[in-house]
Amino acid sequence: MSEQSAQNQDKFIVRLPDGLRDRIRLAAESNHRSMNAEVVALLEENYPAPIPENISDPAARMLFWLAKRIRRRSPKPGSPRDKQAALYERIAGDISERMKDIGE
């Protein structure tokens, strides 16, 4: 996720069922992050950005390839392997975007 000021970020209000807020708070505390960061991390894991078609950077290509191999084994959502694949995808996407900025 690119760094943006809070005023420029999309906001989305969600009504949570009873008890879910407390479960999110506990998960956030155990992961040493805010509740907002916890929710964003979970959404990023479950809704990864699409893989760009033309990736020129070799490091980004390698990370996308590794993530694809992990996902081929259908890891359980939220498992360490699923989180690893999501991390590779996020880093590769970030590399691709930054390389576009350099090329312009």
Secondary structure, 3 states (H helix, E strand, C coil): CCCCCHHHCCCCCCCCCCCHHHHHHHHHHHCCCCHHHHHHHHHHHHCCCCCCCCCCCHHHHHHHHHHHHHHHCCCCCCCHHHHHHHHHHHHHHHHHHHHHHHHC
